[in-house]
Amino acid sequence: MNVMRFSGTTSREAMRKVREALGPSAVILSNRATEGGVELLALASADVPSIAAPGPETAPAASPAPPSTRPPEGMNERLDASAAGCGVMGADRPIKGCPPELLALKNEVRSLRGMLESQLAELSWDSLQKREPARAALLREMLASGFSPSLSRHLIDNMPAHEAKRGGLDWLRSVLALNLTTGHAESDIVEKGGIYAFVGPTGVGKTTTAAKLAARCVIRQGASSLALITADGYRIGGHEQLRIYGKILGVMVHSVRDEADLRIALSQMKNKQTVLIDTAGVGQRNQMVAEQAAMLSCADAEVKRMLCLCATSTGETLNEVIRAYQGDGLAGSIITKLDEAATLGNVLDAVIRHRLTLNYVANGQRVPEDIHVANPRHLIDMAFKLRRETAPFLVRDDELPLIMATTGRLADDPGLKELALG
């Protein structure tokens, strides 16, 4: 394999040199602009089998074209196939005999492609600010409210032209509220009853949330209709905290350690309208998340899992938590610590992207006052009202293209494709 470089003042001149040296079937690996013009990396067609898996022959080079922003069609697939054969995919130790120059070439092509796409995206968003300042202002508004660049970009790109001219903020609010799925009055835990387990990482407020809902159940249905179970055997005082709430409410609290204990406890509570289970907090990267889900699913009853999401967590953390706990599905979710969050866009973005049902929001420590049925319109309005006002976290005009240029590869997010746009 012999990768050669060709330079020319124009792309036409560089292509002519390639054809003269390597023939009309030469494969162009990459191109880039230089101070003197254009530089091409090319490979003779006869050398392609040495780096590519067997496949269709490369088509003869067409007439000279302007520099492209990406490698020739199929080049990435051939490089990926070859690298997979050399042990690059899924392994850190290449198989003996893999040409080092192949790995260097693959990395160089990827680096060049990423650099070109990023630069072009920056130019595109810089141009957008000048052509359509209203859209750019809305984009900054969403970023300041905590929404992710990818969701913000998707909505701004799909906003009708007439809405953009009228300001567009009302359209954004209505679309976000439309895609924020919330529980209806008839599905309220307190009214409907059932067996619910509150799950989530440590410190998100599962025990306090369980106590708030327990108090609401006692007020509406009476203490005899409710049972409490605590499976938090890891946190010091975890059992005692729920026991104190249970004593105040006049409800017996049962402790369980494993699947067998849970089955026995649930079998004794078949006459209860509502059973609330407080689980141990488990970090999203801990394998105990799967073990906890398995314990709840193997009980001789339908246990519905409610994921508690902390409003003060970053969007990246929330995405990890949801992916870890989603498993076979969640019955719903609850946003906690709403009163402590500087922005709400991050947690609402995660709920919308993962298509979760949001049942409640908790905004304080008072039991049972500080918990409310989720209202999508109110939450979206609150998110825009709580937008960042501190200078270190605001996005300036000259920073917007750089931030948005990095979201191009997230445009194919399946969660975004399912959004309803009105």
Helices and strands as residue ranges (DSSP letters): E 3-8, H 11-22, E 27-34, E 37-43, G 45-50, H 75-85, H 100-131, H 133-144, H 149-157, H 161-165, H 169-179, G 185-187, H 189-192, E 194-199, H 206-221, G 223-225, E 226-231, H 238-249, E 253-255, H 259-267, E 274-279, H 288-297, E 303-310, H 315-326, E 332-336, G 338-340, H 345-353, E 358-362, E 371-373, H 376-385, G 391-393, H 400-405, G 408-410, H 414-417
